[in-house]
Amino acid sequence: MAGPGQVRASAMLTPMGVVAEIGLVVVGVLLIGAVFDSALRTFVLPRAARTPLTRGVFVGLRMVFDLIARPAHTYERRDRVMALYAPIGLLALVAVWAVMVVSGFTMIFRVTSVQT
């Protein structure tokens, strides 16, 4: 049993383990940074600015809405379906951001947590 200030042999990392943990921290910080950048450019910036994250969410959602609206034979039906595109897109964007932030912090905390 390891005492205070001692590290068990099984808790010691190999050089590749250290590189992997540094990689996890870097990826986690990049995920959080991408969300921060996307949120600022989407909701705060007064002019139109595209971010790859926002664009990817809306393009993917547009494909889904096009599949749903395609069978509509009249303009009114298609318009009724497409009227929900922007509100659902913003909600989906917030959900994607939340998943990315949780994933980023999970990666960081995984590395910085105390091994017992």
Secondary structure, 3 states (H helix, E strand, C coil): CCCCCCCCHHHCCCHHHHHHHHHHHHHHHHHHHHHHHHHHHHHHCCCCCCCHHHHHHHHHHHHHHHHHHCCCCCHHHHHHHHCCHHHHHHHHHHHHHHHHHHHHHHHHHHHHCCCC
